[in-house]
């Protein structure tokens, strides 16, 4: 399947294409070493990727800001990076890296936001450790995103139940996905479809749709004739509750930054 190939192309972040729980095992750690190549750094992330058929080439360059929106309002990154992870079949999958004090950070990819530690940058080399099977836990901005999305989906008229994952800015009705996109842009100044707020909602959809053959979970759950507006509203309410449930977050592989590193939940 295409997503299995893409996961390798974005640093093998998640075999299931969303949050991955540790299932009792320690998180897999990859050491990423990128060498200076003009204005950018290029390299790979070590032996972790050797278990897959294709090892991506990772390219990062310094940028002024993360384009896909602020992570939080409490502390700003000390450096920001953007680039691609590429294999022969899947070139130029976008990645963004934000680094905070004490060398920890967040790697945003098409499939996950994963924690980074021990980041160092020199004129010749960029290095960091990537925890490939964990993902960043939701924060206060993520809760605001879900709260705002809930205010958009209060009536049948406001709910677009024929989602195609295209979200016009001038829309007057929204699917689950588009309500979350609009809320994210309003709240953070940008949009990334793997932001923790959306990941939490996806996991709950998975729990609710066992046995249903969904291709795109948010779109297909939204468009499913069995889904009613009350289900959409309860989905968002449940997401807000789950965001504060440390045991649930830990079980589903979410971690929080603490003292230059990360802890479960």
C-alpha positions as CSV (number, residue, x, y, z in Angstrom):
1,X,0.0,0.0,0.0
2,X,1.1,3.5,-0.7
3,X,1.0,4.7,2.9
4,X,3.5,2.0,3.9
5,X,6.0,3.3,1.4
6,X,5.4,6.9,2.4
7,X,6.0,6.1,6.1
8,X,9.5,5.0,5.1
9,X,9.9,8.2,3.1
10,X,9.1,10.3,6.2
11,X,11.5,8.6,8.6
12,X,9.3,5.6,9.4
13,X,7.3,7.4,11.8
14,X,4.1,5.3,12.1
15,X,3.2,1.9,10.6
16,X,-0.5,2.7,11.1
17,X,-0.3,6.1,9.5
18,X,-1.3,7.8,12.8
19,X,-0.4,7.7,16.5
20,X,1.4,4.5,17.5
21,X,1.4,3.2,21.0
22,X,4.5,1.7,22.5
23,X,2.6,-1.5,23.4
24,X,4.9,-2.1,26.4
25,X,8.2,-1.7,24.5
26,X,10.6,1.2,24.6
27,X,10.4,3.7,21.8
28,X,12.7,3.2,18.8
29,X,15.4,5.7,18.6
30,X,17.1,6.9,15.4
31,X,20.2,9.0,15.3
32,X,19.9,11.5,12.4
33,X,23.1,12.9,10.9
34,X,22.9,15.4,8.1
35,X,26.0,16.9,6.4
36,X,26.2,20.4,5.0
37,X,25.5,20.7,1.3
38,X,25.5,24.3,0.3
39,X,22.6,26.1,2.1
40,X,21.1,22.8,3.3
41,X,21.9,19.7,5.2
42,X,21.4,16.2,3.7
43,X,21.6,12.7,5.3
44,X,19.7,9.9,6.9
45,X,18.6,8.7,10.3
46,X,20.7,5.6,10.9
47,X,20.1,2.0,11.4
48,X,16.4,2.2,12.4
49,X,15.5,2.7,8.8
50,X,17.5,-0.3,7.6
51,X,14.6,-2.7,8.5
52,X,12.7,-1.1,5.6
53,X,13.2,-1.6,1.9
54,X,13.9,2.0,1.3
55,X,16.0,4.4,3.3
56,X,14.9,8.1,2.7
57,X,17.3,10.9,2.1
58,X,16.5,13.7,4.5
59,X,17.2,17.3,3.5
60,X,16.7,20.3,5.9
61,X,17.5,24.0,5.5
62,X,17.1,26.8,8.0
63,X,13.9,28.8,7.6
64,X,12.5,31.9,9.4
65,X,9.4,30.1,10.8
66,X,7.4,27.0,10.7
67,X,4.8,27.4,7.9
68,X,2.2,25.0,9.3
69,X,1.2,27.0,12.4
70,X,2.4,27.6,15.9
71,X,2.8,24.6,18.2
72,X,2.1,26.6,21.4
73,X,1.9,30.1,22.8
74,X,4.2,29.5,25.8
75,X,7.7,29.3,24.3
76,X,9.1,30.0,20.8
77,X,11.6,27.8,19.0
78,X,15.3,28.7,19.0
79,X,15.6,27.5,15.4
80,X,13.3,26.3,12.6
81,X,14.0,24.0,9.7
82,X,12.1,22.8,6.6
83,X,12.8,20.3,3.8
84,X,12.0,16.9,2.4
85,X,12.4,13.2,3.0
86,X,12.7,11.4,-0.4
87,X,12.9,7.9,-1.8
88,X,12.8,6.9,-5.4
89,X,9.1,6.3,-5.4
90,X,8.1,9.1,-3.1
91,X,10.3,12.2,-3.5
92,X,10.0,15.4,-1.6
93,X,7.7,14.5,1.2
94,X,7.6,17.7,3.3
95,X,9.1,17.8,6.8
96,X,9.5,20.6,9.3
97,X,11.7,20.7,12.4
98,X,11.4,23.2,15.3
99,X,14.0,23.2,18.0
100,X,13.5,24.6,21.6
101,X,15.9,25.4,24.4
102,X,17.9,22.4,25.7
103,X,18.0,20.8,22.3
104,X,14.6,19.2,22.2
105,X,12.2,19.6,19.3
106,X,9.4,18.4,17.1
107,X,9.7,16.9,13.7
108,X,6.5,17.4,11.7
109,X,5.9,15.1,8.8
110,X,3.0,14.0,6.6
111,X,2.2,11.2,9.1
112,X,3.1,12.4,12.5
113,X,4.7,14.9,14.9
114,X,7.6,13.1,16.6
115,X,9.8,14.1,19.5
116,X,13.5,15.1,18.9
117,X,16.2,15.4,21.5
118,X,19.9,16.2,21.6
119,X,19.8,18.5,18.6
120,X,23.1,20.1,17.6
121,X,24.0,22.2,14.6
122,X,27.5,23.1,13.4
123,X,28.8,24.6,10.2
124,X,29.2,21.1,8.8
125,X,26.7,18.8,10.5
126,X,23.2,18.7,11.8
127,X,22.4,15.9,14.3
128,X,19.5,14.9,16.5
129,X,17.8,11.9,18.0
130,X,14.4,11.0,16.7
131,X,11.9,8.9,18.7
132,X,10.1,7.4,15.8
133,X,7.2,5.6,17.4
134,X,6.1,8.4,19.8
135,X,4.2,11.6,19.0
136,X,3.7,14.9,20.6
137,X,0.8,15.2,23.1
138,X,-2.0,17.8,22.6
139,X,-1.6,21.1,24.4
140,X,-3.7,24.1,25.2
141,X,-3.8,25.2,21.5
142,X,-5.0,21.8,20.5
143,X,-7.8,22.0,23.0
144,X,-8.8,25.5,21.6
145,X,-8.8,24.0,18.1
146,X,-11.3,21.3,19.0
147,X,-13.4,23.8,21.0
148,X,-13.6,26.1,18.0
149,X,-14.4,23.3,15.6
150,X,-17.2,22.3,17.9
151,X,-18.7,25.8,17.7
152,X,-18.8,25.5,13.9
153,X,-20.7,22.2,13.8
154,X,-23.8,23.1,15.9
155,X,-26.5,22.7,13.3
156,X,-27.4,20.4,10.4
157,X,-27.1,23.4,8.0
158,X,-23.5,24.1,9.2
159,X,-22.4,20.4,8.7
160,X,-21.2,19.4,5.3
161,X,-21.6,15.6,5.2
162,X,-20.2,15.3,1.7
163,X,-16.6,15.9,2.5
164,X,-13.8,15.7,-0.1
165,X,-11.1,17.2,2.1
166,X,-11.2,20.4,0.1
167,X,-11.9,23.3,2.4
168,X,-12.6,26.7,0.7
169,X,-12.0,29.7,2.9
170,X,-15.4,31.1,2.0
171,X,-17.3,28.0,3.0
172,X,-20.4,28.3,5.1
173,X,-20.7,24.6,6.0
174,X,-17.9,22.3,7.2
175,X,-17.1,18.6,7.5
176,X,-15.2,17.3,10.5
177,X,-12.0,17.7,8.7
178,X,-12.7,21.2,7.4
179,X,-13.9,22.4,10.7
180,X,-10.7,21.3,12.3
181,X,-8.7,22.9,9.5
182,X,-10.5,26.2,9.8
183,X,-10.1,26.1,13.6
184,X,-6.4,25.3,13.3
185,X,-5.7,28.2,11.0
186,X,-7.7,30.6,13.1
187,X,-5.9,29.4,16.3
188,X,-2.3,28.8,15.1
189,X,-1.9,30.8,11.9
190,X,-1.4,27.7,9.8
191,X,-2.5,24.1,9.2
192,X,-0.9,20.7,9.5
193,X,-3.2,17.7,9.1
194,X,-1.2,15.6,11.6
195,X,-1.4,18.1,14.4
196,X,-2.1,16.4,17.8
197,X,-5.6,17.7,17.9
198,X,-6.5,15.9,14.7
199,X,-4.6,12.8,15.7
200,X,-6.7,12.5,18.9
201,X,-9.9,12.8,16.8
202,X,-8.6,10.2,14.3
203,X,-7.9,7.7,17.1
204,X,-11.4,8.1,18.5
205,X,-12.9,7.6,15.0
206,X,-10.9,4.4,14.8
207,X,-12.4,3.2,18.1
208,X,-15.9,4.1,16.9
209,X,-15.6,2.5,13.5
210,X,-14.1,-1.0,14.2
211,X,-14.9,-3.2,11.2
212,X,-15.6,-0.4,8.8
213,X,-13.3,-0.1,5.8
214,X,-12.4,3.6,5.9
215,X,-9.7,4.9,3.6
216,X,-9.6,8.4,5.0
217,X,-10.9,8.2,8.5
218,X,-12.2,11.7,9.1
219,X,-13.7,12.1,5.7
220,X,-15.3,8.6,5.6
221,X,-16.7,8.8,9.1
222,X,-18.1,12.2,8.3
223,X,-19.7,10.9,5.1
224,X,-20.9,7.6,6.5
225,X,-24.8,7.5,6.4
226,X,-24.6,5.9,9.9
227,X,-23.0,9.1,11.3
228,X,-25.4,11.8,12.6
229,X,-24.7,15.3,13.8
230,X,-25.0,14.1,17.4
231,X,-22.1,11.7,16.7
232,X,-20.0,14.5,15.2
233,X,-20.7,16.7,18.3
234,X,-20.0,13.9,20.7
235,X,-16.8,13.0,18.8
236,X,-15.4,16.5,19.5
237,X,-16.6,16.5,23.1
238,X,-14.9,13.1,23.6
239,X,-11.7,14.5,22.1
240,X,-11.6,17.2,24.6
241,X,-11.9,14.7,27.4
242,X,-9.3,12.4,26.0
243,X,-6.8,15.2,25.7
244,X,-6.7,15.4,29.5
245,X,-6.7,11.7,30.1
246,X,-3.0,10.9,30.8
247,X,-3.4,7.1,30.8
248,X,-5.2,7.2,27.4
249,X,-2.6,9.5,25.9
250,X,0.3,7.3,27.1
251,X,-1.4,4.2,25.8
252,X,-1.7,5.8,22.4
253,X,2.0,6.9,22.3
254,X,1.7,10.5,23.1
255,X,4.6,12.2,25.0
256,X,5.1,15.7,26.5
257,X,8.3,17.7,26.6
258,X,10.0,18.0,30.1
259,X,13.5,19.1,31.1
260,X,15.0,18.9,27.6
261,X,13.4,15.5,27.0
262,X,10.0,13.8,27.0
263,X,7.7,11.9,29.3
264,X,4.6,9.7,28.6
265,X,1.3,11.6,28.3
